[in-house]
């Protein structure tokens, strides 16, 4: 049999003239070569606002067939979706032996799609039957921009969820880097994002790349209609058009570094020019496709300084242009990425994302898309009821990640990370074993965690911890990477069971800065303070302002931190809650941070931890040590 080029699928069917109801026809078999064009294996169809899609079924038919029927079965139990019995999808006469029809399927998958061919409605004879093992209804995204949207990260990523796929224009495949039909051989954030989204929605997710490498925004401006050329945006439109009208949920745009740079004779792109060209690009795509395709534009313009060159002004200009697109409703805000710097974990070569950068980049896209589209897991019953059950002690901390119900702020909603439940379980068991001796609690993220537990390069606060706090019955609950919602989840899962500390040192929020608004972060911190007051009514909470981060005082994240700290200071009542902001102690006279204090302009080294320890010592003396001396 001759093999045809993808996307056409060849199925060899055995056709039967079955015995009819009168029993006057003998069975005989003929081989028929059937060419089934759509759907493709693992094809994802974009769901609509009522949670279904018309799945295209097309191909050739046996000569004697006049009816094409299809049915859909869910592959395995517990899958999202609804089975569909045999349904007529196309009826003859067929032109040139070809048929095309649709079968409406509810959001979910994978479905096993069966197609059969019959002579007539009155004749039960089945001329042939074919199956596509995996077809889904979910979300399709086009990724576009420049190198940080394709295969230049490290390491390569691979989806662990069966529902996350790539499409290369010919076939759908499990999402594993390098992303197909794109340049580069490294990693992207998309398999990680695909896992997060499909785990949340329980529906397939597809990514299609429309990215080339080092491109400036002017290269995405459409050509005049009189010039018949396919440029960057024209190619994106072609790739979106393959999926049909409304077949794409959104474009995820990650670009801007090239416009902030000044290689060779080029100068950085002015703010107004970037906004003008990006607007032309987006409007062209919508006009050509005939529907208002959603665009998400990331806040992405970071380029590292070079000898004698500081790009802070051009970085700010490109970010300003991207913000203008958001403010004018031309595009939705994507994630902010300029703060993902400081070491090779974030940018392996100073520009492209490393392992931590890829992870956080994916997490931020996840939060953006969940917020915009109110993504949730409908397989569970009511989200709040599911959460209550999942947080019960007998669940042993193995619950699946949940998305906050619509209207609930993500930063103030208990939210687990599946990759750290073992750490939570271990810490809780350790704390429970020594609960009666714990008088001093530290809680937060990696900054707090590395006070007592650190084995990486350089130094941290471990020696200071041994010197000052180990003998006081102190326990460090901090976990690297945690945000407010993760700490809330820990508190809701028995972290403080049987523990009655005298002083709680709380520092949290820096990891929320790239995920949440200032107001959401403030609400999240307030929720933690209230929860701690409820769980430990006799303890004093020393609420600490978020530490400054990033090297220069002009970095916009600094002003956000100051604004947040000013608000959370109002949570203090001078008795059970005390606020302390020691940020200025880490800074140079010009407001900058040096690597002698914070190795990556975020995490303190030993000198930084000693500054911190000296600042909190009066509170430790007052509420812990003095009480120990007065104990019988």
Buried (B, 14 or more C-beta within 10 A) or exposed (E): EEEEEEBBBBBEBEBBBBEEEEEEEEEEEBEBEBBBBBBBBBBBBBBEEEBBBBBBBBBBBBEBBBBBBBBBBBBEEEBBBBBBEEEEBBBBEBEEBEBBBBBBBBBBBBBBBBBBBBBEEEBEBBBBBBEBEBBBBBBBBBBBBBBBBBBBBBEBBBBEBBBBBBBBEEBBEBBBBBBBBBBBEBBBBBBBBBBBBBBBBBBBBBBBBBBBEEBBBBBBBBBEEEEEEEBBBBBBBEBBBEBBEBBBBBBBBBBBBBBBBBEEEEEBBBBEBBBBBBBBBBBBBBEBBEEEBBBBBBBBBBBEEEEEEEBEEBBBBBBBBBBBBBEEEBBBBBBBBBBBBBBBBBBBEEBBBBBBBBBBBBBBBBBBBBBBBEBBBBBBEEBEEBBEEBBEEEEEBEBBBBBBBEEEBBBBBBBBBEEBBEBBBEBBEEBBEEBEEBBBBBBBBBBBBBBBBBEEEEBBBBEBBEEBBEEBBBBBBBBBBBBBBBBBBBBBBBBBEEBBBBBBBBBBBBBBBBBBBBEBBBBBBBBBBEBBBEBBEEBBBBBBBBBBBBBBBBBBBBEBBBEBBEBBEEBBEEEBBBBBBBBEBBBEEEBBBBEEBBBBBBBBBBBBBBBBBEBBEEBBEBBBBEEEEEEE
